[in-house]
Amino acid sequence: MKHDTIVNQPVIDADRFVLRPLRRSDQGLIEMYAGDEQVARNTTSIPHPLPPGSVEAFITRSQAEDRLEDVWVMDGTADNGAEVMGVIGLKRVDVGKVEVGYWVAPAFWNTGLASEAVRAMIAANPMGSDTLYASVFQDNPASARVLTNCGFQYLGDAESFSVARDATVPTWTYSLKLD
């Protein structure tokens, strides 16, 4: 029987949910939501269709001591909400610099959930970062609004490869300096 690894990540409070480290028990809901083509197409790394074992491997990586990215689930159970509403991660880019990435399950789109998660992450600053970066696909203006609403500044255009689209896609890149 597999047990959850205790991960040295804080639980972060938001208004309607907590951000908590991933658990093995999250696998089914993450598979259901990340398996949605609309979700996968708005990320660089989620394949569509999801290969068997990919979410289990993602959870294992997120619990590893030598991980490059800390990942949290948006868990609304304390407020009678869903156990998994989305995922947010911070990837180490350089000393003091991290890249924030997130996705929200379609059932919770246009509810302010992503903005709330990003704001909670900024306030907690769990990695003691001085700068946060983020990039979004240019055909996902809702995600760009999340960043600008949270104080991120537009840096420029770039492009990133999307596994689900099997294509390089134009992006907008943003940054936020933290005190």
C-alpha positions in Angstrom: 0.0 0.0 0.0 1.3 3.4 -1.0 1.3 6.1 1.7 1.5 9.9 1.2 4.9 11.4 1.6 5.1 14.2 4.0 6.1 17.2 1.9 7.8 20.2 3.4 5.3 22.6 1.9 3.0 24.8 4.0 -0.8 24.7 3.8 -1.8 28.2 2.6 -5.2 29.7 3.5 -7.3 31.5 0.9 -10.9 32.8 1.5 -12.8 29.9 0.0 -10.3 27.1 0.1 -6.8 26.1 1.3 -3.8 25.4 -0.9 -2.3 22.1 0.3 0.3 19.7 -1.0 -0.9 17.0 -3.3 -2.0 13.6 -1.9 -2.2 10.2 -3.6 -6.0 10.4 -3.0 -6.2 13.4 -5.4 -5.2 11.2 -8.3 -8.8 10.4 -9.5 -10.1 14.0 -9.5 -6.9 15.3 -11.1 -7.1 12.6 -13.8 -10.8 13.6 -14.4 -10.0 17.4 -14.7 -6.6 17.3 -16.3 -8.0 14.8 -18.8 -10.4 17.5 -20.1 -9.0 18.7 -23.4 -9.8 22.3 -22.6 -7.7 22.1 -19.4 -4.8 20.3 -21.1 -4.7 22.7 -24.1 -4.2 25.7 -21.8 -1.1 24.2 -20.2 2.4 23.4 -21.6 2.8 20.1 -19.9 -0.5 18.1 -19.7 -0.8 15.7 -22.6 -4.2 14.9 -24.2 -5.3 12.2 -23.9 -3.7 11.6 -20.6 -1.5 8.5 -20.7 -2.1 5.9 -18.0 0.1 6.5 -15.0 0.9 10.1 -15.8 -1.0 11.7 -12.9 0.4 9.1 -10.5 3.9 10.0 -11.8 3.1 13.7 -11.4 2.0 13.2 -7.8 5.2 11.2 -7.1 7.4 13.9 -8.6 5.6 16.6 -6.6 6.3 14.7 -3.4 10.0 14.1 -4.1 12.6 15.7 -1.9 14.6 16.9 -5.0 11.6 18.3 -6.9 11.9 21.3 -9.1 8.3 22.4 -8.5 6.2 22.7 -5.4 2.5 21.9 -6.2 -0.6 22.6 -4.2 -4.3 21.6 -4.7 -7.1 24.1 -4.3 -9.1 22.2 -1.7 -12.5 23.6 -0.7 -13.6 20.9 1.7 -13.3 23.1 4.8 -15.9 25.4 3.2 -18.2 22.6 1.9 -16.5 22.8 -1.5 -14.9 20.3 -3.7 -11.7 18.5 -2.6 -9.9 19.3 -5.8 -10.9 22.5 -7.7 -7.6 23.1 -9.4 -3.8 23.0 -9.0 -1.2 25.7 -8.6 2.6 25.3 -8.7 5.8 27.2 -8.2 8.7 26.1 -10.3 12.2 27.1 -9.3 13.8 29.1 -12.2 16.8 30.7 -10.5 17.8 31.9 -7.0 14.8 33.9 -5.7 12.9 33.5 -9.0 10.0 31.1 -9.5 7.4 30.6 -12.2 3.8 30.2 -11.2 1.5 27.9 -13.1 -2.1 26.9 -12.5 -5.2 25.3 -13.9 -8.7 25.3 -12.6 -11.3 22.6 -13.3 -13.9 23.7 -15.9 -16.7 23.5 -13.3 -15.0 26.4 -11.4 -14.1 28.6 -14.4 -15.1 32.3 -14.1 -15.5 32.1 -10.3 -12.3 34.0 -9.3 -10.7 30.8 -8.0 -7.4 31.2 -10.0 -7.1 34.8 -8.9 -7.7 33.9 -5.3 -5.1 31.1 -5.5 -2.5 33.3 -7.1 -3.2 36.1 -4.5 -2.8 33.6 -1.6 0.5 32.3 -3.1 1.8 35.9 -3.5 0.8 36.7 0.1 2.4 33.5 1.5 5.5 33.6 -0.7 6.4 30.1 0.5 9.8 30.0 -1.3 10.9 33.4 -0.2 11.1 34.6 -3.8 11.9 38.1 -4.9 10.3 37.7 -8.4 7.4 35.6 -9.8 7.1 34.9 -13.4 4.2 33.5 -15.4 3.3 32.9 -19.0 -0.1 32.2 -20.6 -1.1 31.2 -24.1 -2.4 34.3 -26.1 -5.7 32.4 -26.8 -6.4 32.2 -23.1 -7.2 35.8 -22.1 -9.0 34.8 -18.9 -5.7 33.5 -17.5 -3.9 36.7 -18.5 -6.6 38.7 -16.6 -5.8 36.5 -13.5 -2.2 37.7 -13.7 -2.9 41.4 -14.3 -5.6 41.4 -11.6 -3.0 40.1 -9.2 -0.5 42.8 -10.0 1.7 41.1 -12.6 3.3 43.3 -15.3 3.4 42.3 -18.9 7.0 41.6 -20.1 6.6 40.6 -23.7 5.6 38.0 -26.2 7.2 34.6 -26.5 6.2 31.1 -27.3 6.0 27.8 -25.6 5.4 24.2 -26.7 2.0 22.7 -25.7 2.1 18.9 -25.3 -1.7 18.6 -25.7 -1.7 20.7 -28.9 1.6 19.2 -30.2 2.5 22.7 -31.3 4.4 25.8 -30.3 1.9 28.4 -29.2 2.3 32.2 -28.8 2.4 33.3 -25.1 2.4 36.5 -23.1 5.0 36.6 -20.3 4.5 38.4 -17.0 6.4 39.2 -13.8 5.8 40.4 -10.3 8.4 41.8 -8.0 7.8 40.9 -4.4 8.9 43.0 -1.4 
